[in-house]
Amino acid sequence: MSRFFAAQSGAVTGIIQERDRFQFKAGPVFIASLIFVLIGLVFFILLVTGIIPPQK
């Protein structure tokens, strides 16, 4: 949508806007979330395969 509005305003005004490329920066929150998901995935796989029995 932002590209559409930039193109539309460029067509009206004649000024072409330059766009920066998206750069991904893995910060501490992303790394912590990734570790949390991986640990949860390991426990889920262990639970599904029966290595960790569910409580009765």
C-alpha distance matrix in Angstrom:
0.0 3.8 5.4 5.1 6.4 8.7 9.9 10.6 12.4 14.1 15.4 16.7 18.3 19.1 18.1 16.1 14.5 15.5 13.4 15.5 15.8 15.5 19.1 20.3 23.3 25.5 26.9 29.8 27.9 26.2 29.6 31.3 28.9 29.4 33.2 33.2 31.4 33.8 36.8 35.7 35.2 38.7 40.3 38.6 39.9 43.3 43.4 42.4 45.0 47.7 48.5 47.7 49.3 47.7 49.9 52.1
3.8 0.0 3.8 5.3 5.2 6.1 8.5 9.7 10.5 12.0 14.1 15.4 16.2 16.9 15.3 13.4 11.3 12.2 10.3 12.6 13.6 13.6 17.2 18.9 21.6 24.2 25.5 28.6 26.9 25.5 28.9 30.8 28.7 29.3 33.0 33.3 31.8 34.2 37.2 36.5 36.1 39.5 41.2 39.8 41.1 44.5 44.7 44.0 46.5 49.1 49.7 48.8 50.7 49.1 51.2 53.6
5.4 3.8 0.0 3.8 5.5 5.0 6.0 8.4 9.9 10.2 12.1 14.2 15.1 15.1 13.8 11.2 9.7 10.5 9.0 11.8 12.6 13.5 17.3 19.4 22.5 25.3 27.0 30.3 29.0 27.2 30.3 32.6 30.6 30.7 34.5 35.0 33.4 35.4 38.7 38.1 37.4 40.7 42.6 41.2 42.3 45.7 46.1 45.2 47.5 50.3 50.9 50.3 52.2 50.9 53.2 55.7
5.1 5.3 3.8 0.0 3.8 5.4 5.1 6.0 8.6 9.7 10.5 12.4 14.2 14.6 14.2 12.3 11.7 13.3 12.4 15.5 16.4 17.2 21.0 23.0 26.0 28.6 30.3 33.4 31.9 30.1 33.4 35.4 33.2 33.5 37.3 37.6 35.8 38.0 41.2 40.3 39.6 43.0 44.8 43.1 44.2 47.7 47.9 46.9 49.3 52.1 52.9 52.3 54.0 52.5 54.8 57.0
6.4 5.2 5.5 3.8 0.0 3.8 5.4 4.9 6.0 8.3 9.7 10.5 12.0 13.2 12.5 11.5 10.6 13.0 12.5 15.7 17.3 18.1 21.7 23.8 26.4 29.2 30.4 33.5 31.9 30.6 34.0 35.9 33.9 34.5 38.2 38.4 36.9 39.3 42.3 41.5 41.1 44.5 46.2 44.7 46.0 49.4 49.5 48.7 51.2 53.9 54.6 53.7 55.4 53.8 55.9 58.2
8.7 6.1 5.0 5.4 3.8 0.0 3.8 5.4 5.2 5.9 8.5 9.9 10.4 10.9 9.5 7.9 6.8 9.3 9.4 12.9 15.0 16.4 19.9 22.5 25.1 28.2 29.5 32.8 31.7 30.3 33.6 35.7 34.0 34.5 38.1 38.7 37.3 39.5 42.6 42.1 41.7 44.9 46.8 45.5 46.7 50.0 50.5 49.7 52.1 54.8 55.3 54.6 56.5 55.1 57.2 59.7
9.9 8.5 6.0 5.1 5.4 3.8 0.0 3.8 5.5 4.9 6.1 8.7 9.9 9.7 9.4 7.7 8.3 10.6 11.2 14.9 16.5 18.4 22.0 24.7 27.6 30.6 32.3 35.7 34.5 32.9 36.0 38.3 36.5 36.7 40.4 41.0 39.4 41.4 44.7 44.1 43.4 46.7 48.7 47.2 48.2 51.6 52.1 51.1 53.3 56.2 56.8 56.3 58.2 56.9 59.1 61.5
10.6 9.7 8.4 6.0 4.9 5.4 3.8 0.0 3.8 5.4 5.1 6.4 8.7 9.7 10.3 9.9 10.8 13.7 14.4 18.1 19.9 21.4 25.0 27.5 30.3 33.2 34.6 37.9 36.5 35.1 38.4 40.4 38.4 38.9 42.6 43.0 41.4 43.6 46.8 46.0 45.4 48.8 50.6 49.0 50.2 53.6 53.8 52.8 55.3 58.1 58.8 58.1 59.8 58.3 60.4 62.7
12.4 10.5 9.9 8.6 6.0 5.2 5.5 3.8 0.0 3.8 5.4 5.1 6.0 7.8 7.8 8.4 9.1 12.6 13.8 17.4 19.9 21.5 24.9 27.6 30.0 33.1 34.2 37.5 36.3 35.1 38.5 40.5 38.8 39.4 43.1 43.5 42.2 44.5 47.5 46.9 46.6 49.9 51.7 50.3 51.6 54.9 55.2 54.5 56.9 59.6 60.2 59.4 61.2 59.6 61.6 64.0
14.1 12.0 10.2 9.7 8.3 5.9 4.9 5.4 3.8 0.0 3.8 5.5 5.3 5.0 5.0 5.1 7.1 10.5 12.5 16.3 18.7 21.0 24.3 27.3 29.9 33.2 34.5 38.0 37.1 35.7 38.9 41.2 39.6 40.0 43.6 44.4 43.1 45.1 48.2 47.8 47.4 50.5 52.5 51.3 52.3 55.7 56.2 55.4 57.7 60.5 60.9 60.3 62.3 60.9 63.1 65.6
15.4 14.1 12.1 10.5 9.7 8.5 6.1 5.1 5.4 3.8 0.0 3.8 5.8 5.4 7.6 8.1 10.7 13.9 15.7 19.5 21.7 23.9 27.4 30.3 33.0 36.3 37.7 41.2 40.1 38.6 41.8 44.1 42.4 42.6 46.3 46.9 45.4 47.5 50.7 50.1 49.5 52.7 54.7 53.3 54.2 57.7 58.1 57.1 59.4 62.3 62.9 62.3 64.2 62.8 65.0 67.4
16.7 15.4 14.2 12.4 10.5 9.9 8.7 6.4 5.1 5.5 3.8 0.0 3.8 5.9 8.2 10.1 12.3 15.9 17.9 21.6 24.0 26.0 29.5 32.3 34.8 38.0 39.2 42.5 41.3 40.1 43.4 45.5 43.8 44.4 48.0 48.5 47.1 49.4 52.4 51.8 51.4 54.7 56.5 55.1 56.3 59.7 59.9 59.0 61.5 64.2 64.9 64.1 65.9 64.3 66.4 68.7
18.3 16.2 15.1 14.2 12.0 10.4 9.9 8.7 6.0 5.3 5.8 3.8 0.0 3.8 5.5 8.4 10.7 14.3 16.8 20.4 23.3 25.5 28.7 31.7 34.0 37.3 38.3 41.7 40.8 39.8 43.0 45.2 43.8 44.4 47.9 48.6 47.5 49.6 52.7 52.3 52.0 55.2 57.0 55.9 57.1 60.4 60.8 60.1 62.4 65.2 65.6 64.8 66.8 65.3 67.3 69.7
19.1 16.9 15.1 14.6 13.2 10.9 9.7 9.7 7.8 5.0 5.4 5.9 3.8 0.0 3.8 6.4 9.6 12.9 15.8 19.4 22.1 24.8 27.9 31.1 33.5 37.0 38.3 41.8 41.2 39.9 42.9 45.4 44.0 44.4 47.9 48.8 47.6 49.5 52.7 52.5 52.0 55.1 57.2 56.0 57.0 60.4 61.0 60.2 62.4 65.2 65.6 65.0 67.1 65.8 67.9 70.5
18.1 15.3 13.8 14.2 12.5 9.5 9.4 10.3 7.8 5.0 7.6 8.2 5.5 3.8 0.0 3.8 6.4 9.7 12.8 16.2 19.2 21.9 24.8 28.1 30.3 33.8 35.0 38.5 38.1 36.9 39.9 42.3 41.2 41.6 45.1 46.1 45.1 46.9 50.1 50.0 49.7 52.6 54.7 53.8 54.8 58.1 58.8 58.2 60.3 63.1 63.3 62.7 64.9 63.6 65.7 68.4
16.1 13.4 11.2 12.3 11.5 7.9 7.7 9.9 8.4 5.1 8.1 10.1 8.4 6.4 3.8 0.0 3.8 6.5 9.6 13.1 15.8 18.7 21.7 25.0 27.5 31.0 32.5 36.1 35.7 34.3 37.1 39.7 38.6 38.7 42.2 43.3 42.2 43.9 47.1 47.1 46.6 49.6 51.8 50.8 51.7 55.0 55.8 55.1 57.1 60.1 60.2 59.7 62.0 60.9 63.1 65.8
14.5 11.3 9.7 11.7 10.6 6.8 8.3 10.8 9.1 7.1 10.7 12.3 10.7 9.6 6.4 3.8 0.0 3.8 6.4 9.9 12.9 15.5 18.4 21.7 24.0 27.5 28.8 32.4 32.0 30.7 33.6 36.1 35.1 35.3 38.8 39.9 39.0 40.7 43.8 43.9 43.6 46.5 48.7 47.8 48.8 52.0 52.8 52.3 54.4 57.2 57.3 56.6 58.9 57.8 60.0 62.7
15.5 12.2 10.5 13.3 13.0 9.3 10.6 13.7 12.6 10.5 13.9 15.9 14.3 12.9 9.7 6.5 3.8 0.0 3.8 6.7 9.8 12.8 15.4 18.9 21.2 24.8 26.4 30.1 30.0 28.5 31.1 33.9 33.1 33.0 36.4 37.8 36.9 38.4 41.6 41.9 41.5 44.2 46.6 45.9 46.7 49.8 50.9 50.5 52.3 55.2 55.1 54.6 57.0 56.1 58.4 61.3
13.4 10.3 9.0 12.4 12.5 9.4 11.2 14.4 13.8 12.5 15.7 17.9 16.8 15.8 12.8 9.6 6.4 3.8 0.0 3.8 6.5 9.2 12.1 15.4 18.0 21.5 23.1 26.8 26.6 25.0 27.6 30.4 29.4 29.4 32.8 34.1 33.2 34.7 37.9 38.2 37.7 40.5 42.8 42.1 43.0 46.1 47.1 46.7 48.6 51.4 51.3 50.8 53.3 52.3 54.6 57.5
15.5 12.6 11.8 15.5 15.7 12.9 14.9 18.1 17.4 16.3 19.5 21.6 20.4 19.4 16.2 13.1 9.9 6.7 3.8 0.0 3.8 6.5 8.7 12.3 14.6 18.2 19.9 23.6 23.8 22.1 24.6 27.5 26.8 26.6 29.9 31.5 30.7 32.0 35.2 35.8 35.4 38.0 40.4 40.0 40.7 43.7 45.0 44.7 46.5 49.3 48.9 48.5 51.1 50.3 52.6 55.6
15.8 13.6 12.6 16.4 17.3 15.0 16.5 19.9 19.9 18.7 21.7 24.0 23.3 22.1 19.2 15.8 12.9 9.8 6.5 3.8 0.0 3.8 6.3 9.8 12.7 16.1 18.4 22.1 22.2 20.1 22.3 25.5 24.6 24.0 27.4 29.1 28.1 29.2 32.5 33.1 32.5 35.0 37.6 37.1 37.6 40.7 42.0 41.7 43.3 46.2 45.8 45.6 48.2 47.6 50.0 53.1
15.5 13.6 13.5 17.2 18.1 16.4 18.4 21.4 21.5 21.0 23.9 26.0 25.5 24.8 21.9 18.7 15.5 12.8 9.2 6.5 3.8 0.0 3.8 6.5 9.7 12.8 15.2 18.8 18.7 16.5 18.9 21.9 20.9 20.5 23.8 25.4 24.4 25.7 29.0 29.5 29.0 31.5 34.0 33.6 34.3 37.3 38.6 38.3 40.0 42.8 42.5 42.1 44.7 44.0 46.4 49.4
19.1 17.2 17.3 21.0 21.7 19.9 22.0 25.0 24.9 24.3 27.4 29.5 28.7 27.9 24.8 21.7 18.4 15.4 12.1 8.7 6.3 3.8 0.0 3.8 6.4 9.8 12.3 16.0 16.5 14.3 16.3 19.5 19.1 18.4 21.5 23.5 22.9 23.8 27.0 27.9 27.6 29.8 32.4 32.4 33.0 35.8 37.3 37.3 38.8 41.5 40.9 40.5 43.3 42.8 45.1 48.3
20.3 18.9 19.4 23.0 23.8 22.5 24.7 27.5 27.6 27.3 30.3 32.3 31.7 31.1 28.1 25.0 21.7 18.9 15.4 12.3 9.8 6.5 3.8 0.0 3.8 6.4 9.3 12.9 13.2 10.7 12.6 15.9 15.4 14.7 17.8 19.8 19.2 20.1 23.2 24.2 23.9 26.2 28.7 28.7 29.5 32.2 33.7 33.8 35.4 38.0 37.3 36.8 39.6 39.1 41.4 44.7
23.3 21.6 22.5 26.0 26.4 25.1 27.6 30.3 30.0 29.9 33.0 34.8 34.0 33.5 30.3 27.5 24.0 21.2 18.0 14.6 12.7 9.7 6.4 3.8 0.0 3.8 6.0 9.7 10.7 9.0 10.4 13.6 14.0 13.6 16.2 18.4 18.5 19.4 22.1 23.5 23.7 25.6 28.0 28.5 29.4 31.8 33.4 33.9 35.4 37.8 36.8 36.1 39.0 38.6 40.7 44.0
25.5 24.2 25.3 28.6 29.2 28.2 30.6 33.2 33.1 33.2 36.3 38.0 37.3 37.0 33.8 31.0 27.5 24.8 21.5 18.2 16.1 12.8 9.8 6.4 3.8 0.0 3.8 6.8 8.0 5.8 6.7 10.1 10.6 10.1 12.5 14.8 15.2 15.9 18.5 20.0 20.4 22.1 24.5 25.2 26.2 28.3 30.0 30.8 32.2 34.4 33.2 32.5 35.5 35.1 37.2 40.6
26.9 25.5 27.0 30.3 30.4 29.5 32.3 34.6 34.2 34.5 37.7 39.2 38.3 38.3 35.0 32.5 28.8 26.4 23.1 19.9 18.4 15.2 12.3 9.3 6.0 3.8 0.0 3.8 5.6 5.4 6.4 8.7 10.1 10.8 12.5 14.4 15.6 16.8 18.6 20.2 21.3 22.9 24.8 25.9 27.2 29.0 30.5 31.7 33.3 35.1 33.8 32.7 35.7 35.1 36.8 40.3
29.8 28.6 30.3 33.4 33.5 32.8 35.7 37.9 37.5 38.0 41.2 42.5 41.7 41.8 38.5 36.1 32.4 30.1 26.8 23.6 22.1 18.8 16.0 12.9 9.7 6.8 3.8 0.0 3.8 5.5 5.1 6.1 8.5 9.8 10.5 12.2 14.2 15.3 16.5 18.3 19.8 21.2 22.7 24.2 25.8 27.2 28.6 30.2 31.7 33.2 31.8 30.4 33.3 32.7 34.2 37.7
27.9 26.9 29.0 31.9 31.9 31.7 34.5 36.5 36.3 37.1 40.1 41.3 40.8 41.2 38.1 35.7 32.0 30.0 26.6 23.8 22.2 18.7 16.5 13.2 10.7 8.0 5.6 3.8 0.0 3.8 5.5 5.1 6.1 8.6 10.0 10.5 12.3 14.3 15.5 16.5 18.2 20.1 21.3 22.3 24.3 25.9 26.9 28.4 30.3 31.8 30.7 29.1 31.7 30.8 32.2 35.6
26.2 25.5 27.2 30.1 30.6 30.3 32.9 35.1 35.1 35.7 38.6 40.1 39.8 39.9 36.9 34.3 30.7 28.5 25.0 22.1 20.1 16.5 14.3 10.7 9.0 5.8 5.4 5.5 3.8 0.0 3.8 5.5 5.1 6.1 8.7 9.8 10.5 12.3 14.3 15.3 16.3 18.4 20.1 20.8 22.4 24.4 25.6 26.7 28.5 30.4 29.4 28.2 30.9 30.2 32.0 35.4
29.6 28.9 30.3 33.4 34.0 33.6 36.0 38.4 38.5 38.9 41.8 43.4 43.0 42.9 39.9 37.1 33.6 31.1 27.6 24.6 22.3 18.9 16.3 12.6 10.4 6.7 6.4 5.1 5.5 3.8 0.0 3.8 5.4 5.0 6.2 8.6 9.9 10.6 12.3 14.2 15.2 16.6 18.6 19.8 21.1 22.7 24.4 25.7 27.1 28.9 27.5 26.5 29.5 29.1 31.0 34.6
31.3 30.8 32.6 35.4 35.9 35.7 38.3 40.4 40.5 41.2 44.1 45.5 45.2 45.4 42.3 39.7 36.1 33.9 30.4 27.5 25.5 21.9 19.5 15.9 13.6 10.1 8.7 6.1 5.1 5.5 3.8 0.0 3.8 5.4 5.2 6.1 8.7 9.9 10.7 12.3 14.2 15.5 16.7 18.3 20.1 21.3 22.6 24.3 26.0 27.3 25.9 24.4 27.3 26.7 28.2 31.8
28.9 28.7 30.6 33.2 33.9 34.0 36.5 38.4 38.8 39.6 42.4 43.8 43.8 44.0 41.2 38.6 35.1 33.1 29.4 26.8 24.6 20.9 19.1 15.4 14.0 10.6 10.1 8.5 6.1 5.1 5.4 3.8 0.0 3.8 5.5 5.0 6.2 8.6 10.0 10.5 12.2 14.3 15.5 16.3 18.3 20.1 20.9 22.3 24.3 25.9 24.9 23.4 26.0 25.2 26.9 30.3
29.4 29.3 30.7 33.5 34.5 34.5 36.7 38.9 39.4 40.0 42.6 44.4 44.4 44.4 41.6 38.7 35.3 33.0 29.4 26.6 24.0 20.5 18.4 14.7 13.6 10.1 10.8 9.8 8.6 6.1 5.0 5.4 3.8 0.0 3.8 5.4 5.2 6.2 8.7 9.9 10.5 12.4 14.4 15.2 16.5 18.5 19.9 20.9 22.5 24.5 23.5 22.5 25.4 25.0 27.2 30.6
33.2 33.0 34.5 37.3 38.2 38.1 40.4 42.6 43.1 43.6 46.3 48.0 47.9 47.9 45.1 42.2 38.8 36.4 32.8 29.9 27.4 23.8 21.5 17.8 16.2 12.5 12.5 10.5 10.0 8.7 6.2 5.2 5.5 3.8 0.0 3.8 5.5 5.1 6.2 8.6 9.8 10.7 12.5 14.1 15.4 16.7 18.4 20.0 21.3 22.8 21.3 20.3 23.4 23.3 25.3 28.9
33.2 33.3 35.0 37.6 38.4 38.7 41.0 43.0 43.5 44.4 46.9 48.5 48.6 48.8 46.1 43.3 39.9 37.8 34.1 31.5 29.1 25.4 23.5 19.8 18.4 14.8 14.4 12.2 10.5 9.8 8.6 6.1 5.0 5.4 3.8 0.0 3.8 5.5 5.3 6.2 8.6 10.1 10.8 12.2 14.3 15.5 16.5 18.3 20.2 21.4 20.2 18.6 21.3 20.7 22.5 26.0
31.4 31.8 33.4 35.8 36.9 37.3 39.4 41.4 42.2 43.1 45.4 47.1 47.5 47.6 45.1 42.2 39.0 36.9 33.2 30.7 28.1 24.4 22.9 19.2 18.5 15.2 15.6 14.2 12.3 10.5 9.9 8.7 6.2 5.2 5.5 3.8 0.0 3.8 5.5 5.1 6.0 8.7 10.0 10.3 12.2 14.2 15.1 16.2 18.2 19.9 19.3 18.1 20.7 20.1 22.3 25.7
33.8 34.2 35.4 38.0 39.3 39.5 41.4 43.6 44.5 45.1 47.5 49.4 49.6 49.5 46.9 43.9 40.7 38.4 34.7 32.0 29.2 25.7 23.8 20.1 19.4 15.9 16.8 15.3 14.3 12.3 10.6 9.9 8.6 6.2 5.1 5.5 3.8 0.0 3.8 5.4 5.0 6.2 8.7 9.8 10.6 12.4 14.2 15.3 16.5 18.5 17.4 16.7 19.8 19.9 22.4 25.9
36.8 37.2 38.7 41.2 42.3 42.6 44.7 46.8 47.5 48.2 50.7 52.4 52.7 52.7 50.1 47.1 43.8 41.6 37.9 35.2 32.5 29.0 27.0 23.2 22.1 18.5 18.6 16.5 15.5 14.3 12.3 10.7 10.0 8.7 6.2 5.3 5.5 3.8 0.0 3.8 5.4 5.2 6.4 8.6 10.0 10.7 12.4 14.4 15.6 16.8 15.3 14.1 17.3 17.4 19.6 23.2
35.7 36.5 38.1 40.3 41.5 42.1 44.1 46.0 46.9 47.8 50.1 51.8 52.3 52.5 50.0 47.1 43.9 41.9 38.2 35.8 33.1 29.5 27.9 24.2 23.5 20.0 20.2 18.3 16.5 15.3 14.2 12.3 10.5 9.9 8.6 6.2 5.1 5.4 3.8 0.0 3.8 5.4 5.2 6.1 8.6 9.9 10.4 12.2 14.2 15.4 14.7 13.1 15.7 15.1 17.4 20.9
35.2 36.1 37.4 39.6 41.1 41.7 43.4 45.4 46.6 47.4 49.5 51.4 52.0 52.0 49.7 46.6 43.6 41.5 37.7 35.4 32.5 29.0 27.6 23.9 23.7 20.4 21.3 19.8 18.2 16.3 15.2 14.2 12.2 10.5 9.8 8.6 6.0 5.0 5.4 3.8 0.0 3.8 5.5 5.0 6.1 8.6 9.8 10.5 12.2 14.2 13.8 13.1 15.8 15.8 18.7 21.9
38.7 39.5 40.7 43.0 44.5 44.9 46.7 48.8 49.9 50.5 52.7 54.7 55.2 55.1 52.6 49.6 46.5 44.2 40.5 38.0 35.0 31.5 29.8 26.2 25.6 22.1 22.9 21.2 20.1 18.4 16.6 15.5 14.3 12.4 10.7 10.1 8.7 6.2 5.2 5.4 3.8 0.0 3.8 5.4 5.2 6.2 8.6 10.0 10.7 12.4 11.2 10.9 14.1 14.9 17.8 21.3
40.3 41.2 42.6 44.8 46.2 46.8 48.7 50.6 51.7 52.5 54.7 56.5 57.0 57.2 54.7 51.8 48.7 46.6 42.8 40.4 37.6 34.0 32.4 28.7 28.0 24.5 24.8 22.7 21.3 20.1 18.6 16.7 15.5 14.4 12.5 10.8 10.0 8.7 6.4 5.2 5.5 3.8 0.0 3.8 5.5 5.0 6.1 8.6 10.0 10.6 9.6 8.1 11.1 11.4 14.2 17.6
38.6 39.8 41.2 43.1 44.7 45.5 47.2 49.0 50.3 51.3 53.3 55.1 55.9 56.0 53.8 50.8 47.8 45.9 42.1 40.0 37.1 33.6 32.4 28.7 28.5 25.2 25.9 24.2 22.3 20.8 19.8 18.3 16.3 15.2 14.1 12.2 10.3 9.8 8.6 6.1 5.0 5.4 3.8 0.0 3.8 5.4 5.0 6.1 8.6 9.9 10.2 9.1 11.2 11.0 14.2 17.2
39.9 41.1 42.3 44.2 46.0 46.7 48.2 50.2 51.6 52.3 54.2 56.3 57.1 57.0 54.8 51.7 48.8 46.7 43.0 40.7 37.6 34.3 33.0 29.5 29.4 26.2 27.2 25.8 24.3 22.4 21.1 20.1 18.3 16.5 15.4 14.3 12.2 10.6 10.0 8.6 6.1 5.2 5.5 3.8 0.0 3.8 5.4 5.1 6.1 8.5 8.7 9.2 11.6 12.5 16.0 18.9
43.3 44.5 45.7 47.7 49.4 50.0 51.6 53.6 54.9 55.7 57.7 59.7 60.4 60.4 58.1 55.0 52.0 49.8 46.1 43.7 40.7 37.3 35.8 32.2 31.8 28.3 29.0 27.2 25.9 24.4 22.7 21.3 20.1 18.5 16.7 15.5 14.2 12.4 10.7 9.9 8.6 6.2 5.0 5.4 3.8 0.0 3.8 5.6 5.3 6.2 5.3 5.7 8.7 10.4 13.8 16.8
43.4 44.7 46.1 47.9 49.5 50.5 52.1 53.8 55.2 56.2 58.1 59.9 60.8 61.0 58.8 55.8 52.8 50.9 47.1 45.0 42.0 38.6 37.3 33.7 33.4 30.0 30.5 28.6 26.9 25.6 24.4 22.6 20.9 19.9 18.4 16.5 15.1 14.2 12.4 10.4 9.8 8.6 6.1 5.0 5.4 3.8 0.0 3.8 5.6 5.3 6.1 4.9 6.5 7.1 10.8 13.6
42.4 44.0 45.2 46.9 48.7 49.7 51.1 52.8 54.5 55.4 57.1 59.0 60.1 60.2 58.2 55.1 52.3 50.5 46.7 44.7 41.7 38.3 37.3 33.8 33.9 30.8 31.7 30.2 28.4 26.7 25.7 24.3 22.3 20.9 20.0 18.3 16.2 15.3 14.4 12.2 10.5 10.0 8.6 6.1 5.1 5.6 3.8 0.0 3.8 5.4 7.8 8.1 8.8 9.4 13.2 15.4
45.0 46.5 47.5 49.3 51.2 52.1 53.3 55.3 56.9 57.7 59.4 61.5 62.4 62.4 60.3 57.1 54.4 52.3 48.6 46.5 43.3 40.0 38.8 35.4 35.4 32.2 33.3 31.7 30.3 28.5 27.1 26.0 24.3 22.5 21.3 20.2 18.2 16.5 15.6 14.2 12.2 10.7 10.0 8.6 6.1 5.3 5.6 3.8 0.0 3.8 5.7 7.8 9.0 11.0 14.8 16.8
47.7 49.1 50.3 52.1 53.9 54.8 56.2 58.1 59.6 60.5 62.3 64.2 65.2 65.2 63.1 60.1 57.2 55.2 51.4 49.3 46.2 42.8 41.5 38.0 37.8 34.4 35.1 33.2 31.8 30.4 28.9 27.3 25.9 24.5 22.8 21.4 19.9 18.5 16.8 15.4 14.2 12.4 10.6 9.9 8.5 6.2 5.3 5.4 3.8 0.0 3.8 5.3 5.6 8.2 11.7 13.7
48.5 49.7 50.9 52.9 54.6 55.3 56.8 58.8 60.2 60.9 62.9 64.9 65.6 65.6 63.3 60.2 57.3 55.1 51.3 48.9 45.8 42.5 40.9 37.3 36.8 33.2 33.8 31.8 30.7 29.4 27.5 25.9 24.9 23.5 21.3 20.2 19.3 17.4 15.3 14.7 13.8 11.2 9.6 10.2 8.7 5.3 6.1 7.8 5.7 3.8 0.0 3.8 6.1 9.4 12.5 15.0
47.7 48.8 50.3 52.3 53.7 54.6 56.3 58.1 59.4 60.3 62.3 64.1 64.8 65.0 62.7 59.7 56.6 54.6 50.8 48.5 45.6 42.1 40.5 36.8 36.1 32.5 32.7 30.4 29.1 28.2 26.5 24.4 23.4 22.5 20.3 18.6 18.1 16.7 14.1 13.1 13.1 10.9 8.1 9.1 9.2 5.7 4.9 8.1 7.8 5.3 3.8 0.0 3.8 6.5 9.2 12.3
49.3 50.7 52.2 54.0 55.4 56.5 58.2 59.8 61.2 62.3 64.2 65.9 66.8 67.1 64.9 62.0 58.9 57.0 53.3 51.1 48.2 44.7 43.3 39.6 39.0 35.5 35.7 33.3 31.7 30.9 29.5 27.3 26.0 25.4 23.4 21.3 20.7 19.8 17.3 15.7 15.8 14.1 11.1 11.2 11.6 8.7 6.5 8.8 9.0 5.6 6.1 3.8 0.0 3.8 6.5 8.9
47.7 49.1 50.9 52.5 53.8 55.1 56.9 58.3 59.6 60.9 62.8 64.3 65.3 65.8 63.6 60.9 57.8 56.1 52.3 50.3 47.6 44.0 42.8 39.1 38.6 35.1 35.1 32.7 30.8 30.2 29.1 26.7 25.2 25.0 23.3 20.7 20.1 19.9 17.4 15.1 15.8 14.9 11.4 11.0 12.5 10.4 7.1 9.4 11.0 8.2 9.4 6.5 3.8 0.0 3.8 6.5
49.9 51.2 53.2 54.8 55.9 57.2 59.1 60.4 61.6 63.1 65.0 66.4 67.3 67.9 65.7 63.1 60.0 58.4 54.6 52.6 50.0 46.4 45.1 41.4 40.7 37.2 36.8 34.2 32.2 32.0 31.0 28.2 26.9 27.2 25.3 22.5 22.3 22.4 19.6 17.4 18.7 17.8 14.2 14.2 16.0 13.8 10.8 13.2 14.8 11.7 12.5 9.2 6.5 3.8 0.0 3.8
52.1 53.6 55.7 57.0 58.2 59.7 61.5 62.7 64.0 65.6 67.4 68.7 69.7 70.5 68.4 65.8 62.7 61.3 57.5 55.6 53.1 49.4 48.3 44.7 44.0 40.6 40.3 37.7 35.6 35.4 34.6 31.8 30.3 30.6 28.9 26.0 25.7 25.9 23.2 20.9 21.9 21.3 17.6 17.2 18.9 16.8 13.6 15.4 16.8 13.7 15.0 12.3 8.9 6.5 3.8 0.0
